[in-house]
């Protein structure tokens, strides 16, 4: 008699497949960050997960499909996290503080994926690249909406520049956080304070 399987509960095989897919994405992030997208083969990716290169096709249509999954999912995660921070009530400075906290946590915990995006975003096909750009613009809008309230006399260009400047500051940890000589303690409050100073300082 077949074992009863509750509706919507994944089978052992489905769970194993999902775990292998997650492992491939983790290793792809690490390898792409270290060697660049062009410098990693499917054989390299499979070997990192203990499978053959052709076995990767059981989970992805090819190497580009892996990159698509990484960067599109990352953009969705960042936008969702920013939207959650922005949806809470509060004055503009409170909302911006939550956005800074979220982005700082993301950059410190996932420096590899930020490095992959910085270097290999243009390797995406046009359709997926357009989707990532759309999500990025929606994320920036979460910040500029609050900046417009905080600095009503600033131009839209100035508000967007502030947001981009803060992203550059926080995303720089994608490189520095990898350095074993970098002291992680105190890094988040330092970055957060610097980011808030850039967001709140008046235009001279």
VEXDREN-2710 file (C-alpha; in Angstrom, 1 decimal):
% VEXDREN-2710
k/r/px/py/pz
1/UNK/0.0/0.0/0.0
2/UNK/1.3/3.4/-0.9
3/UNK/2.2/5.7/2.0
4/UNK/-0.3/8.5/2.5
5/UNK/1.0/11.9/1.4
6/UNK/-0.9/14.9/2.7
7/UNK/-2.0/17.4/0.0
8/UNK/0.5/20.1/-0.8
9/UNK/3.3/18.5/1.3
10/UNK/6.4/17.9/-0.9
11/UNK/7.6/14.4/-1.3
12/UNK/11.1/13.3/-0.2
13/UNK/12.2/13.5/-3.8
14/UNK/10.8/17.0/-4.3
15/UNK/12.5/18.1/-1.1
16/UNK/15.8/16.6/-2.2
17/UNK/15.5/18.3/-5.6
18/UNK/14.8/21.7/-4.0
19/UNK/17.7/21.3/-1.6
20/UNK/20.0/20.5/-4.6
21/UNK/18.8/23.5/-6.4
22/UNK/19.4/25.7/-3.4
23/UNK/22.9/24.3/-3.1
24/UNK/23.6/25.0/-6.8
25/UNK/22.5/28.6/-6.3
26/UNK/24.7/29.0/-3.2
27/UNK/27.7/27.6/-4.9
28/UNK/27.0/29.6/-8.1
29/UNK/27.0/32.8/-6.0
30/UNK/30.3/31.9/-4.4
31/UNK/32.0/30.9/-7.7
32/UNK/30.6/33.8/-9.8
33/UNK/31.8/36.2/-7.1
34/UNK/35.3/34.7/-7.0
35/UNK/35.9/34.1/-10.7
36/UNK/33.2/36.0/-12.6
37/UNK/30.3/34.5/-14.5
38/UNK/32.4/33.9/-17.6
39/UNK/35.1/32.2/-15.6
40/UNK/32.8/29.4/-14.2
41/UNK/31.6/26.4/-16.2
42/UNK/28.7/24.1/-15.5
43/UNK/31.3/21.4/-14.7
44/UNK/32.8/23.8/-12.1
45/UNK/29.3/24.4/-10.6
46/UNK/28.4/20.7/-10.6
47/UNK/31.7/19.7/-9.0
48/UNK/31.2/22.2/-6.2
49/UNK/27.9/20.4/-5.4
50/UNK/29.2/16.9/-5.9
51/UNK/27.5/16.2/-9.2
52/UNK/28.5/16.2/-12.9
53/UNK/28.2/19.2/-15.1
54/UNK/25.3/17.7/-17.2
55/UNK/23.4/16.9/-14.0
56/UNK/23.0/20.6/-13.5
57/UNK/20.5/20.5/-16.4
58/UNK/18.1/18.7/-14.2
59/UNK/17.6/21.9/-12.3
60/UNK/18.5/24.7/-14.7
61/UNK/18.4/25.1/-18.5
62/UNK/22.0/26.2/-18.5
63/UNK/24.5/28.5/-16.8
64/UNK/22.6/31.7/-17.9
65/UNK/19.5/30.3/-16.2
66/UNK/21.4/30.1/-13.0
67/UNK/22.5/33.7/-13.3
68/UNK/18.9/34.7/-14.0
69/UNK/17.6/32.9/-10.9
70/UNK/20.3/34.6/-8.8
71/UNK/19.9/38.2/-9.9
72/UNK/16.1/38.2/-10.4
73/UNK/15.5/36.6/-7.0
74/UNK/17.9/39.0/-5.4
75/UNK/16.1/42.0/-6.9
76/UNK/12.8/40.6/-5.7
77/UNK/14.1/40.0/-2.2
78/UNK/15.6/43.5/-1.9
79/UNK/12.4/45.2/-3.2
80/UNK/10.2/43.1/-0.8
81/UNK/12.4/43.9/2.1
82/UNK/12.4/47.6/1.3
83/UNK/8.6/47.6/0.8
84/UNK/8.2/46.0/4.2
85/UNK/10.3/48.7/5.8
86/UNK/8.5/51.5/4.0
87/UNK/5.0/50.1/4.8
88/UNK/5.4/50.8/8.5
89/UNK/4.1/54.1/9.8
90/UNK/6.5/56.8/10.9
91/UNK/8.1/60.1/10.0
92/UNK/10.4/60.2/6.9
93/UNK/13.5/59.9/9.0
94/UNK/12.1/56.8/10.7
95/UNK/11.2/55.1/7.4
96/UNK/14.7/56.0/6.0
97/UNK/16.3/54.5/9.1
98/UNK/14.5/51.3/8.6
99/UNK/15.5/51.2/4.9
100/UNK/19.1/51.8/5.9
101/UNK/19.0/49.0/8.5
102/UNK/17.5/46.6/6.0
103/UNK/20.0/47.5/3.2
104/UNK/22.9/47.4/5.6
105/UNK/21.9/43.9/6.9
106/UNK/21.5/42.7/3.3
107/UNK/24.9/44.0/2.2
108/UNK/26.7/42.6/5.2
109/UNK/25.0/39.2/5.0
110/UNK/25.1/38.7/1.2
111/UNK/28.2/40.4/-0.1
112/UNK/28.8/37.7/-2.8
113/UNK/25.5/38.3/-4.6
114/UNK/26.1/42.0/-4.6
115/UNK/29.5/41.4/-6.2
116/UNK/27.9/39.2/-8.8
117/UNK/25.3/41.8/-9.6
118/UNK/27.9/44.6/-9.8
119/UNK/30.1/42.6/-12.3
120/UNK/27.7/40.4/-14.2
121/UNK/24.3/42.1/-14.4
122/UNK/24.8/42.9/-18.1
123/UNK/25.2/39.2/-18.9
124/UNK/21.4/38.8/-18.3
125/UNK/19.2/38.4/-21.4
126/UNK/17.3/41.6/-22.3
127/UNK/13.9/40.5/-20.8
128/UNK/15.4/39.6/-17.4
129/UNK/17.7/42.6/-17.4
130/UNK/14.6/44.9/-17.9
131/UNK/12.8/43.1/-15.0
132/UNK/15.8/43.7/-12.7
133/UNK/16.0/47.3/-13.7
134/UNK/12.3/47.7/-13.1
135/UNK/12.6/46.2/-9.6
136/UNK/15.7/48.4/-8.9
137/UNK/13.8/51.5/-9.9
138/UNK/10.8/50.5/-7.7
139/UNK/13.2/50.0/-4.8
140/UNK/14.9/53.4/-5.4
141/UNK/11.4/55.0/-5.4
142/UNK/10.8/53.7/-1.8
143/UNK/13.8/55.9/-0.8
144/UNK/13.1/58.9/-2.9
145/UNK/9.5/59.1/-1.7
146/UNK/10.7/59.6/1.8
147/UNK/13.5/62.0/0.7
148/UNK/11.0/64.2/-1.1
149/UNK/9.2/64.6/2.3
150/UNK/12.4/65.2/4.2
151/UNK/13.9/67.6/1.6
152/UNK/10.9/69.1/-0.2
153/UNK/13.0/71.8/-1.8
154/UNK/15.4/69.4/-3.4
155/UNK/15.1/68.3/-7.0
156/UNK/14.1/64.8/-7.9
157/UNK/17.6/64.4/-9.4
158/UNK/19.1/65.4/-6.0
159/UNK/17.0/62.9/-4.1
160/UNK/17.8/60.1/-6.5
161/UNK/21.5/61.0/-6.2
162/UNK/21.3/60.8/-2.4
163/UNK/19.8/57.3/-2.6
164/UNK/22.4/56.1/-5.1
165/UNK/25.2/57.5/-3.0
166/UNK/24.0/55.5/0.0
167/UNK/23.7/52.3/-2.0
168/UNK/27.3/52.8/-3.1
169/UNK/28.4/53.2/0.5
170/UNK/26.5/50.2/1.8
171/UNK/27.2/48.0/-1.2
172/UNK/30.9/48.6/-0.9
173/UNK/30.9/46.1/1.9
174/UNK/30.4/43.5/-0.8
175/UNK/34.2/43.9/-1.2
176/UNK/35.4/44.9/2.2
177/UNK/33.4/42.3/4.2
178/UNK/35.4/39.6/2.4
179/UNK/38.7/40.8/3.7
180/UNK/39.6/38.7/6.7
181/UNK/41.4/41.7/8.2
182/UNK/38.2/43.7/8.3
183/UNK/36.8/43.9/11.8
184/UNK/33.1/43.2/11.5
185/UNK/32.2/44.4/15.0
186/UNK/30.9/48.0/14.9
187/UNK/30.7/47.9/11.1
188/UNK/26.9/48.1/10.9
189/UNK/26.4/51.1/13.2
190/UNK/29.2/52.9/11.5
191/UNK/27.7/52.3/8.0
192/UNK/24.2/53.1/9.2
193/UNK/25.3/56.4/10.7
194/UNK/27.2/57.4/7.6
195/UNK/24.3/56.5/5.4
196/UNK/21.8/58.6/7.5
197/UNK/24.2/61.5/7.5
198/UNK/24.2/61.4/3.7
199/UNK/20.4/61.2/3.6
200/UNK/19.7/64.0/6.0
201/UNK/22.4/66.5/5.4
202/UNK/21.2/69.8/3.9
203/UNK/22.3/70.9/0.5
204/UNK/24.7/73.8/0.9
END
